[in-house]
Amino acid sequence: MDNFQDIQHHFERVASVYDHVRNTDPDVIEAIITHLPRDNRPVYVADIGCGTGQYSRLIAAQLNSNLQLFCCDYSAAMLAECCKCMSREFPSHHIYYCRVCANNLPFAEGCLDAVVTFNGVHHFDLNRFAAGAARILRHGGLLFIYTRTPEQNARTVWGQYLPEFTERETRLYRRTHLENAIGSVPELQLEGMQEFEHVRVESLESLLKKARNFHYSTFALYPADEFRQALKTFNKRLTNLSNNSLIEHIDENTLVLAQRI
């Protein structure tokens, strides 16, 4: 997946199954919500790279009628799935669907209370995204970036047991890159970085099913024949490692919080 068109093709392909194969981490939403205004006025939030809206739905459930939520993605297929799910679950909420590029956010200056993005920033130009987010946030508004660093990625079950997983995934940003991107925008102030660990317990077959449905875009970086062989090796390694049908593994993520000053 070497170019923009390949990325778009990947998300067009996985849109219909994405909700069923990707994990969602509610605890990060709990952490974010504590920073948002809760004074009964409208809260304007943009979820950039919203995908099928897994995290948008968690935000909507927390903020109820105060929320003015902009679900934003460049993939028309992902955005259509998001609209379908959100409209069904939150028919009375104020939710808007925007096909936008994360590197060129088409919002008015200073119009948002928060910009959030979940597990998608590695598809963005980080510096352009940070500068764009600063422009559209009001003074005191917040930017949240939830992502995985290369080091965290290497410690996943895929990084440990799937051949070449870490070597092929070169798009993730290190902590220093995230810090420097925020620091390069005069209007942004880094408020903190929080680490999350999520214990997963699932069957080997469940893991293989997720991979075959490309729940990580990393898998699309493999040629088809090499990916099939890598999965066979992954299957063999975990079969030899586990004495039962369930695999316990840990996913790690980082939440970056910055404020518009």
N, C-alpha and C positions, 0 to 999 in steps of 0.2 A: 504494500500500500504506500506508494512513493509520492503520490500527489493528491491534490484536493479532490479531483474527480473520483479517485479510488476510495477516499474516505467517505464521500457521499454515497457511492455505490454500496459500501459496507453497511451504512445505516439504513439505506433503503431496503437492503436484504433482511436485516434483523428486526426491523420495526415491529412486526406483528408478534414476535415472540419475546421481545426485550423484557417486558414486565415479568415474564415467567422464569427468566434465567439470570437476572441481575439481583444481587442482594441490595437491600435498603437498610440504612442505619439510623433508626429513629433518635438515638441519643445525640447525634450531631444537631438535629433540629431542636432538641431541648436546650442545647447549649446556645444556639443562635437566638432562639426566642427570648431568652433572658435579657438580651441586649436591645431588643426592639421596643419601640414605644408601646405602652399599654394604657394610654390615657383617653381611650374612647374616640380618638380622632382617626381618620383614615390613615392607613399605613401603606405606602407605595413601595412594592418590592418587585424586582425583575430577577427571574431565574434564567440565567444565560446558559445555553446548552441543556435545556430542560429535558431533552429526550422525550420519553413517553409520560413524563410528569410524576415519576415516583416520589421525588422530594417535594415537588409543587403540591402534591396532595397532602403531604404531612404538614406543610406550612399552612395550607388552607384550613385544615382541621384544627390547627392551634389558634389562628387569628380570627376565624369566623367572619362576621360581617364587616369588621373594620378593615379587612384586607382589600387592597387594590393590586391584584397580582398580574404581572406580565410574564407569560410563559414564552420563552424565546429559544428558537433553534433554527439552524440553517436547513436541516433536513425536512422536507415537506412531509415525508412519510412518518417520521417520528412526531412531528407536530400534529399531524392528523390523529395519530393514536392518542396523544396527550389530550387533544380537544375532546375526543370521544369519551375518554375515561373521566376527565374533569367535569364535563357537562353532565355526565350521569351521576357522579357522586356529590357535586356541589352546584346544583342548578340555580341556587339563589345568590351565589357569590359573584363578585365583580372580577371576572377573569378575562384576560385578553390574550390572543394568540398572535405572535409576531414572528415572521420568518426573517431573521436578521443574521448578519455575520458578527461574531464576537469581536472581531478586530475593528469594527466600524459601527459602534452602537448608535442607532438613530433615534436617540431620545433627546428631549430638550435639556439644556444645562440646568443642573440643580433641581431636578424634578422628583428624585427618588430618595426614599429613606434607607433602602438597602439594595445592594446588588449581591446576588449569591450565585455560586456555580459549584456543581457537585460532580467530581470525577470526570471533568471534561476539559480542564484548563490545558492539558497536554496537547489538545487539538488547536489551541489558540496561540497567537503571538503574545506571549506573556506581557511584554512591555507595552504594546499597543492596547491590550485589554485593560491593564491597570490604569493607563492614562485615560482611556475612554470611560472607565468606571468612575474615576475621580471627577471627570467633567459633568457626569449626569447625576451625581450624588449631591444632595443638599449639604450645607455646612453641618457637620455633626453626623452625617449619614455614614453608613457602614458597608464595607466590602468584606465578604466572606468567601474564601477559596478553600474548598474541601478537595483534597487530592492525595495522591500517594507518591512518595519520593522513590527514586531508584533503589535506595537501600531497603525501604519497606517492601518494594516490589520483589526484591531478591529473596526476601524471607517468606513470601507466600508459598502455598503448596505448589503453585506453578513454577515459581522461581527456583524451588528446591528440587523438583522432580521432573519437570518437563524440559527436555533438551532444548537448549538455545533460547529459552524464554527471555532471560535477562539480556542476552546479547542482541536479540532482535528489537527489544523495547528500549529505544534510545530517546523517546520523546518526553519522558517524565522530567520534571524540574526538581533539582536538589533544593534543600532548605536555603542555601546561600543564594540561589537564583531567585527564589521567591522573596527573600528579604531584600535583595538588591533591586528587584523590580519595583517593590513598594517604595524603597528609599529613593529611587530615581524620579519619582513623581512628587514635586514640591507640595502639592495639595493633599498628599496622603501621609498618614502617620501610622506606623506599625504598632498595633496595640498588643499583639501576642500571637503565639503559635501553640496550639493544643494538640497533643497526640492522643489517638484513639486506638484501642485494641478490641477486636471483635472475634470472639471464639465461635467458630462454625463447626457443626457436627452434621455430616451428611454422608450419604453412601458414595462409593466410588462410581457407581453407575450415574448418580446425579451429577457428579463432577464431570464425567465424560460427556453427558448429555449437554451440559452447559457449554463445554468447549466445542462440541460439534455444531452448536447453534451460535458460535462466535460471540459469547457474552462479553469477552474482552476483544477490542479491536486488534490487540496484539496478535491474536491467532490468524488474522487476515494478512499478517506480514510474512507468513510461511507460504511457499509454494504448496499446492494441494497434496502432492505425493509426500513431501517432507513433513507436512503436518500430520498426515495419517501415520507415518512411521513414528513421529514424536509421541503421538497419543498411545501407540502400542507400547513404547518404552515407559511412558508415564503409568500406564495400566499395570505393567509388570512390576515396576518399582514399588508402587503402593500395595499391590497384592502381596508382595513379599514382605512388606513392612508391617501390614496390619493383620492382626489375628482374627478380626471379625469384619463384618460388612460395612461398619461405620468408620469414617475418617474424621478425626478432630484436627482442625488446623486453625491458624490465626491470621486474620487480615488486619493490617495496620494502615492508618490514614493520618493525615495532618490537616488541621483546620487553621487557616491563616485569617486573622482579624485585623483590618486596617480601618482607620477613620478619616473621613474628609475633614480637613481643618481649614 
